[in-house]
Amino acid sequence: MIEYKDIHEFSSEELERLFLAVEWSSGHYPDKLKTAMENFSTVYSAWDGDKLIGMICAMDDGVMTAYVHYLLVDPDYHGQTIGRTLVGMVKEKYADYLRLIVIAYNDEMKFYENCGFVKSDVSSPMFITSLWT
């Protein structure tokens, strides 16, 4: 049975395993990820026993706008509505905010559209980054 938690403390090893499982380059920086999780406004995680299998992280301004920064689910657990459940938790927390933003990879656009997000016709994400995924 999948358990969902509202925590900010993770081991570097848990984060490294999950992020590399989805082939995200940030998984090569587990100590930075550990610190990032401690600093996010919102972190909801999904667990199968003691195994971290998914998470969503958001930052916000406290009243108007929230940004979903990470949403990842271990590929071995895809198709079990874990991602949709995590998005639902964030949508519920930020229901009174005027804007909830996510920058979706092109391959994931349909998932986010199914969760209620709409692609903007007037803006595009821009980056300065050292990460490759």
C-alpha positions in Angstrom: 0.0 0.0 0.0 1.4 3.4 -1.0 1.7 5.9 1.9 1.9 9.7 1.3 3.9 12.0 3.6 4.4 15.7 4.2 8.1 15.7 5.2 11.2 17.6 4.1 13.9 15.2 5.5 15.3 12.6 3.1 18.6 10.8 2.9 20.9 11.7 0.1 20.8 8.0 -1.0 16.9 8.0 -1.2 17.0 11.1 -3.4 19.8 9.9 -5.6 18.1 6.6 -6.3 14.7 8.2 -7.1 16.1 11.0 -9.3 18.4 8.7 -11.2 15.5 6.2 -11.6 13.8 8.8 -13.7 17.0 9.8 -15.4 17.2 13.3 -14.1 20.7 14.8 -14.0 20.0 16.4 -10.6 20.3 12.9 -9.1 24.0 13.3 -9.6 23.9 16.0 -6.8 22.2 14.2 -3.9 23.6 16.4 -1.2 22.2 19.5 -3.0 18.9 17.8 -3.5 18.8 17.0 0.3 19.3 20.7 1.1 16.7 21.7 -1.6 14.1 19.5 -0.1 14.6 21.1 3.3 14.1 24.6 1.7 11.0 23.9 -0.5 7.7 25.4 0.8 5.9 22.1 0.1 7.2 18.5 -0.3 4.8 15.6 -0.5 6.3 12.1 -1.0 5.1 8.7 -1.8 6.4 5.6 -0.1 6.2 1.8 -0.6 7.2 0.7 2.9 10.6 2.4 3.5 11.2 3.0 -0.3 10.8 6.6 -1.6 8.9 6.1 -4.9 7.6 9.5 -5.7 7.6 13.2 -4.8 6.3 16.6 -5.7 7.9 19.8 -4.6 6.6 23.4 -4.8 7.6 26.9 -3.8 5.3 29.8 -3.3 5.0 33.5 -2.5 2.7 32.8 0.4 -0.5 34.1 -1.2 -0.8 34.3 -5.0 1.5 32.1 -6.9 3.0 28.6 -6.4 5.5 26.8 -8.7 5.6 23.0 -9.0 9.3 22.4 -9.4 9.7 18.6 -9.2 7.2 15.8 -9.8 8.7 12.4 -10.2 7.6 8.8 -9.8 9.8 5.7 -9.9 9.1 4.1 -13.3 8.4 0.8 -11.6 5.3 2.5 -10.1 4.0 4.3 -13.2 0.3 3.7 -13.9 -0.7 3.5 -10.2 -2.1 7.2 -10.0 0.8 8.2 -7.7 1.7 11.3 -9.8 -1.9 12.3 -10.1 -2.4 11.9 -6.3 0.7 14.0 -5.6 -0.6 16.7 -8.0 -4.0 16.6 -6.3 -2.4 17.2 -3.0 -0.6 20.3 -4.3 -3.7 21.6 -6.0 -5.6 21.2 -2.7 -3.0 23.0 -0.7 -2.8 25.9 -3.2 -6.6 26.0 -4.0 -6.9 29.6 -2.9 -3.9 30.8 -4.9 -4.5 32.7 -8.1 -1.9 30.8 -10.1 -0.3 27.3 -10.0 2.6 26.9 -12.4 4.5 23.9 -13.7 7.1 23.7 -16.5 6.5 20.4 -18.2 8.8 18.4 -20.4 7.2 18.0 -23.8 6.7 14.3 -23.3 4.7 15.0 -20.1 2.4 17.7 -21.4 -0.6 15.4 -21.8 -0.3 14.2 -18.1 -0.3 17.8 -16.8 -3.2 18.7 -19.1 -5.1 15.8 -17.7 -4.4 17.2 -14.2 -6.0 20.6 -15.2 -3.0 22.6 -16.4 -3.2 24.6 -19.6 -0.3 25.4 -21.9 0.2 29.2 -22.3 -0.1 30.8 -25.7 1.6 33.9 -24.5 4.7 32.7 -22.5 7.4 30.2 -22.6 9.8 28.9 -20.0 13.4 30.1 -20.1 16.5 28.8 -18.3 20.0 29.3 -17.3 21.1 25.8 -16.2 24.0 23.5 -15.8 21.7 20.4 -15.8 21.2 18.4 -18.9 17.7 17.0 -18.0 
